[in-house]
Amino acid sequence: MQYALTMTFEVGVLVKPTFCQVKFDCNLQLQYFSGSIMARFHKNLQDFCATTTIHGFQYLVDSSLLVIARVLWFLSIAVSFTIAAFLIKQSFDDWFDNPVLTTIESTSAPVEDVPFPGIT
């Protein structure tokens, strides 16, 4: 069972010296999906992996690949995310232990008293 919804937006813009009218059409199709929550989650996860631009995820759901190739892709993605999480945690810990302190000292002296750096 499919539902279709069509929306039309008309926007008028006054551009000197003429009036321009722009029309937007948007077609939205809603699909009725019956099944358990896990089946819907699995379907959404497959759709996400097939259409995402994150490298490697499309190979996880590519049915033309052998199972061993998909397992190797999963392992490489898992190792990459694990290393990235470790490096992020290490950077955060380093930042937390050694915060950057910026101190600005101001003096009330005329600009003429500030030495101008030499040009070499």
C-alpha positions as a printed NumPy array, in Angstrom:
array([[  0.   ,   0.   ,   0.   ],
       [  1.469,   3.373,  -1.001],
       [  0.387,   6.888,  -0.266],
       [  1.35 ,   9.87 ,  -2.42 ],
       [  1.345,  13.476,  -1.34 ],
       [  1.963,  16.342,  -3.749],
       [  2.71 ,  19.848,  -2.544],
       [  3.141,  22.983,  -4.64 ],
       [  4.689,  26.185,  -3.375],
       [  4.613,  29.453,  -5.274],
       [  6.954,  32.22 ,  -4.233],
       [  6.846,  35.695,  -5.689],
       [ 10.003,  37.82 ,  -5.634],
       [ 10.187,  41.474,  -6.567],
       [ 13.373,  42.024,  -8.548],
       [ 13.921,  45.48 ,  -9.979],
       [ 12.333,  46.337, -12.366],
       [ 10.298,  43.126, -12.887],
       [  8.392,  40.69 , -10.7  ],
       [  9.685,  37.083, -10.85 ],
       [  7.604,  34.113,  -9.811],
       [  9.219,  30.817,  -8.833],
       [  7.298,  27.558,  -8.511],
       [  8.49 ,  24.579,  -6.455],
       [  6.998,  21.107,  -6.833],
       [  7.602,  18.486,  -4.196],
       [  6.436,  14.896,  -4.554],
       [  6.561,  12.87 ,  -1.369],
       [  5.747,   9.186,  -1.376],
       [  4.965,   7.467,   1.88 ],
       [  5.205,   3.703,   2.046],
       [  3.167,   1.643,   4.44 ],
       [  5.456,  -0.966,   6.001],
       [  4.034,  -3.66 ,   8.196],
       [  6.107,  -5.904,  10.417],
       [  7.886,  -5.96 ,  13.707],
       [ 10.069,  -3.179,  15.005],
       [ 13.197,  -5.255,  14.393],
       [ 12.18 ,  -5.911,  10.778],
       [ 11.616,  -2.189,  10.208],
       [ 14.93 ,  -1.364,  11.9  ],
       [ 16.73 ,  -3.919,   9.714],
       [ 15.116,  -2.492,   6.558],
       [ 16.037,   1.086,   7.547],
       [ 19.599,   0.022,   8.365],
       [ 19.944,  -1.678,   4.975],
       [ 18.593,   1.416,   3.22 ],
       [ 20.992,   3.636,   5.157],
       [ 24.005,   1.452,   4.359],
       [ 23.069,   1.291,   0.685],
       [ 22.66 ,   5.059,   0.279],
       [ 25.135,   6.636,   2.698],
       [ 28.319,   8.327,   1.501],
       [ 30.365,   6.95 ,   4.401],
       [ 32.953,   4.783,   2.682],
       [ 32.536,   1.028,   3.072],
       [ 28.976,   0.884,   4.365],
       [ 27.488,   0.118,   0.947],
       [ 29.655,  -3.012,   0.749],
       [ 28.024,  -4.392,   3.894],
       [ 24.663,  -4.803,   2.153],
       [ 25.907,  -5.502,  -1.39 ],
       [ 24.449,  -8.908,  -2.23 ],
       [ 26.851,  -9.407,  -5.153],
       [ 29.801,  -9.699,  -2.734],
       [ 30.755, -12.9  ,  -0.994],
       [ 29.953, -13.199,   2.694],
       [ 33.66 , -13.238,   3.585],
       [ 34.158,  -9.933,   1.747],
       [ 31.294,  -8.364,   3.66 ],
       [ 32.718,  -9.683,   6.945],
       [ 36.136,  -8.208,   6.079],
       [ 34.504,  -4.86 ,   5.263],
       [ 32.652,  -4.962,   8.588],
       [ 35.883,  -5.711,  10.466],
       [ 37.771,  -2.92 ,   8.719],
       [ 34.983,  -0.423,   9.469],
       [ 34.791,  -1.56 ,  13.105],
       [ 38.588,  -1.289,  13.54 ],
       [ 38.591,   2.162,  11.926],
       [ 35.827,   3.456,  14.187],
       [ 37.557,   1.94 ,  17.241],
       [ 40.862,   3.641,  16.401],
       [ 39.053,   6.936,  15.727],
       [ 37.232,   6.72 ,  19.083],
       [ 40.521,   5.971,  20.867],
       [ 42.256,   8.954,  19.245],
       [ 39.338,  11.261,  20.045],
       [ 39.356,  10.125,  23.682],
       [ 43.126,  10.556,  23.878],
       [ 42.892,  14.081,  22.434],
       [ 40.068,  14.993,  24.813],
       [ 42.01 ,  13.682,  27.817],
       [ 45.09 ,  15.639,  26.742],
       [ 42.999,  18.791,  26.302],
       [ 41.32 ,  18.262,  29.676],
       [ 44.625,  17.669,  31.518],
       [ 46.465,  20.565,  29.82 ],
       [ 44.012,  23.393,  29.157],
       [ 45.071,  26.298,  27.007],
       [ 45.295,  29.497,  29.024],
       [ 45.295,  32.823,  27.229],
       [ 46.306,  35.897,  29.169],
       [ 45.996,  39.398,  27.804],
       [ 47.796,  42.12 ,  29.677],
       [ 46.832,  45.67 ,  29.02 ],
       [ 48.876,  48.745,  29.698],
       [ 47.867,  52.314,  29.498],
       [ 50.659,  53.842,  27.464],
       [ 50.526,  55.988,  24.358],
       [ 51.004,  54.304,  21.007],
       [ 54.157,  56.323,  20.413],
       [ 55.88 ,  54.468,  23.269],
       [ 55.298,  51.042,  21.715],
       [ 58.465,  49.985,  19.88 ],
       [ 57.942,  49.367,  16.18 ],
       [ 59.625,  46.157,  14.977],
       [ 62.52 ,  46.605,  12.643],
       [ 62.138,  45.818,   8.982],
       [ 65.019,  43.756,   7.643]])
